[in-house]
Amino acid sequence: MPDNIDHESQITSRNSQLLTRNSLLALPLLFLLLFYFYPLGEIFRVSLTWDAGPAPDALLARLFGPATLRTLGFTAGQALLSTALTLLLGLPGAYVVARYDFPGKRLLNALTTVPFVLPTVVVAAAFTAVLGPRSPLNQMLMNAFDLAHPPLDLRYTLGAILLAHVFYNYTLVLRIVGGFWANLDPHLEQAARTLGASPWRAFVDVTLPLLMPALAAAALLVFIFCFTSFGVILILGGPRFATLEVAIYRQAIDMGNFPLAAGLSFVQILCTLALTVVYTRLQGRLARPLELRPRWITQRRPRTWGEIAFVLANVGLGAALLGLPLVTLAARSFDAGLRYYTALFENPRGSIFYVPPVAAVGNSVKFALGTMALALLLGVLTATALYRRKQGWMLDALFMLPLGTSAVTLGLGYLLAMARPPLALRGTPALIVFGHTLVALPFVVRNVMPALQSIRPSLREAAATLGAPPARVFAEVDLPIVWRALAVGAVFAFTVSMGEFGATSMIARPELPTIPIAIYRFLSQAGALNYGQALAMSTLLMAVCVVGFVAIESLRPPGSEW
């Protein structure tokens, strides 16, 4: 009889735990349904309407018309060129990171990651400072050759777009390819050299086939990021160039053509989904079991003058490519002393309707704090509900979907879906917080879940045996262990919100600008003061992102990856 009672109590306890985990998921799933699937469904519905009625034929005609095909062709073409250039410049750096150990390498790895976390408007502003007519290089050439006009102006050119994309994605090649290459056994290539193969032949026949999974993963990720590029194209491409993202924005905001914008968004979603499927199939076909070696075996100090020169050349290339735009941006924000910064607090027209630029800083901080709080709440609930599920990968993938969705597409979905009851939120600050939270939530879940999985179940069981309720178990057992992961997730959410531009540009009211929107407005207006204020605000936002990234690196639990 006592055995039956114990068995029944265990069953009751398991059922209670299952019910608790399912109830924890209720709020995150409701949030995902209302602010992800519902807006995307509204995009699909609107894309099928034309002249207030269903018109699939009209949709197909628009989507396969010459203008759309040209936009799609440019979107894919510039992404392909950007990917090829990123791999070409990044592979030598990946080899240096993989095979050599040298002083400052850890700092170099951290610094090369900083551009990847910067908002697109900051990157675009940095490249206008380097490539524009007032750049230090142009000033030097004009003074040296007594020229009346700047000889170099790469603004609104394909070259500027490609360079900005390389700037953004260079670190992906270093991290993915270099990290994989660092664990490959170097004796395989050495054996080929011993048998008479040239260095190039040994690389092509031995190392390259082993690197293909990492190369394919890095190339496809870079392609996806460039394919969905928005801020870089909008600012550096100007009126000459438009990707699908920019076309969606212009059709919705500038022309008010929501059916066509929705149709383009639908094409964007299909393309992104197809790229994800290709990525999955490539991983399945190219992955092969390898006997990986620890890095203390595969890495060594450069010995010959040729090796030292090769390492220095790649370090210099990385510093010039990644550091020069950011240093130039910060330096040029002080061209007029502190004038550009003090102008952020001024109202030059004395108008009661004018929004001072510093108000954008306050708006961004408020939205970021709200995003951080909501993302932490939903992220902790999601991670707590998922980490002990044996088949929770499907739900885990569900919550990662927003990462693969264009921010501009989400913004358009909010414009269409949140204009009428029961979710009449269009134009409200709450909608901006919800949109930012949707983007930040996967980062919180990804950081918190591994920390929860690392806790021994016996600790929780002991606390429960002593009579502690679930909330107290979390507060006194889980929280002291996972607080660092929670802090990393909080900083991620705050930083993501501060720099989000794509969705915010679609849904923010003119009187509630954020820092990225204010930067874009300044860059779009003529005048040295407007340009200087854009540089000043970009420098401030860059500083916030760098401080956030340093905090993430210092708080990150040992052994975890970004």
Stockholm file with secondary structure:
# STOCKHOLM 1.0

chainA/1-562         MPDNIDHESQITSRNSQLLTRNSLLALPLLFLLLFYFYPLGEIFRVSLTWDAGPAPDALLARLFGPATLRTLGFTAGQALLSTALTLLLGLPGAYVVARYDFPGKRLLNALTTVPFVLPTVVVAAAFTAVLGPRSPLNQMLMNAFDLAHPPLDLRYTLGAILLAHVFYNYTLVLRIVGGFWANLDPHLEQAARTLGASPWRAFVDVTLPLLMPALAAAALLVFIFCFTSFGVILILGGPRFATLEVAIYRQAIDMGNFPLAAGLSFVQILCTLALTVVYTRLQGRLARPLELRPRWITQRRPRTWGEIAFVLANVGLGAALLGLPLVTLAARSFDAGLRYYTALFENPRGSIFYVPPVAAVGNSVKFALGTMALALLLGVLTATALYRRKQGWMLDALFMLPLGTSAVTLGLGYLLAMARPPLALRGTPALIVFGHTLVALPFVVRNVMPALQSIRPSLREAAATLGAPPARVFAEVDLPIVWRALAVGAVFAFTVSMGEFGATSMIARPELPTIPIAIYRFLSQAGALNYGQALAMSTLLMAVCVVGFVAIESLRPPGSEW
#=GR chainA/1-562 SS CHHHHHHHHHHHHHHHHHHHHHHHHHHHHHHHIIIIIHHHHHHHHHHTBSSSSBCHHHHHHHHTSHHHHHHHHHHHHHHHHHHHHHHHHHHHHHHHHHHBCCTTHHHHHHHHHGGGGSCHHHHHHHHHHHHSTTSHHHHHHHHHHTCSSCSCCCTTSHHHHHHHHHHHHHHHIIIIIIHHHTTSCHHHHHHHHHTTCCHHHHIIIIIHHHHHHHHHHHHHHHHHHHHTCCHHIIIIITTTCCCHHHHHHIIIIISCCHHHHHHHHHHHHHHHHHHHHHHHHHHHHHCCCCCCCCHHHHCBCCCSHHHHHHHHHHHHHHIIIIIHHHHHHHHHTTTTTTHHHHGGGCCTTCCTTCCCHHHHHHHHHHHHHHHHHHHHHHHHHHHHHHTTCTTTHHHHHHHHGGGGSCHHHHHHHHHHHSSSTTCCCTTCHHHHHHHHHHHHHHHHHHHHHHHHHTSCHHHHHHHHHTTCCHHHHIIIIIHHHHHHHHHHHHHHHHHHHHHCCHHHHHHCCTTSCCHHHHHHHHHHSCSHHHHHHHHHHHHHHHHHHHHHHHHHHHHSCTTCCC
#=GC SS_cons         CHHHHHHHHHHHHHHHHHHHHHHHHHHHHHHHIIIIIHHHHHHHHHHTBSSSSBCHHHHHHHHTSHHHHHHHHHHHHHHHHHHHHHHHHHHHHHHHHHHBCCTTHHHHHHHHHGGGGSCHHHHHHHHHHHHSTTSHHHHHHHHHHTCSSCSCCCTTSHHHHHHHHHHHHHHHIIIIIIHHHTTSCHHHHHHHHHTTCCHHHHIIIIIHHHHHHHHHHHHHHHHHHHHTCCHHIIIIITTTCCCHHHHHHIIIIISCCHHHHHHHHHHHHHHHHHHHHHHHHHHHHHCCCCCCCCHHHHCBCCCSHHHHHHHHHHHHHHIIIIIHHHHHHHHHTTTTTTHHHHGGGCCTTCCTTCCCHHHHHHHHHHHHHHHHHHHHHHHHHHHHHHTTCTTTHHHHHHHHGGGGSCHHHHHHHHHHHSSSTTCCCTTCHHHHHHHHHHHHHHHHHHHHHHHHHTSCHHHHHHHHHTTCCHHHHIIIIIHHHHHHHHHHHHHHHHHHHHHCCHHHHHHCCTTSCCHHHHHHHHHHSCSHHHHHHHHHHHHHHHHHHHHHHHHHHHHSCTTCCC
//
